[in-house]
Amino acid sequence: MIRQGKRPGRVVVHQKKQDMKLKKILGIDIGGSGVKGAIVNTKKGELVTQRYRIPTPQPATPEGVAEVIRKITSHFKWEGPVGVGFPGVIQQGIARTAANVDDSWIDKDVNKLFSEVTGCKVHVVNDADAAGMAEVKFGAGKGHKGTLILITVGTGLGTVVFSNGKLVPNLELGHLMLHGADAELYASDAARSNNGLDWEEWAGRFNEYLLRIEELVWPDRIIIGGGASKKGEKFFPYLTTKAPVVPAKLMNEAGIVGAALASKYYNKLESKEVG
Ligand code: BGC
């Protein structure tokens, strides 16, 4: 006799199997100077291996970076799902901007390119969105309601806003106009080193940027990520926003952890769409 109600049981078993499969994911963060990867425990938000870093090829073309992504997956002998944070707008796996990488990325299907070269299922998202997902789930945004903004300070200025835990992807507030130019050319970490600014001088610029963000977004909390998050003691004392400014708890690892979380999210979403 065929019993009714078998299907829900199967669905639960399928979900458990899928959760097991998605517990460990290779997360990769494409930065201006290095591409970094590690296997991430997506339940705990922790790296389970050492980070493996390869310098970002210059120029950072799709072919050059894809080869680096392939080297990282083969370093980990990885065949499972992969999440990648990319330093530009990503819509459904397609790059739409390329502020700090080669222009030939624009309109490239990056999910397809990286999946083909690695033989793995790769999902690509904006790097700041990835870092934000990690900080909200496991770091300095955990348990905080209201509006949070995370700003990654590195080669560019990456931004992501969460309202009560919900993210709007690809918010490009690093490209606000400040003194008639792109804000990230004035206040990113690269702007500090390129212009030979000391920390106090740069902090003045960065503070101007934060005040501008504050009058447009009105965040309840500002989280600073990216390379500069490790140097907080050098510039936090000069910041004068109303909202508290805190360093990312996962520091520079947020991008890797978040890329893995994004892959988990999309794998689950796609299996629901199919099932
Ligand atoms: C890009 C953003 C990116 C940020 C940090 C900016 O130039 O436009 O998409 O998140 O740099 O990499």
Residues whose N, C-alpha, C, O or C-beta is under 5 A from the ligand:
A	BS01	BGC	P87 G88 V89 A99 N100 D127 A128 G156 L157 G158 T159 G174
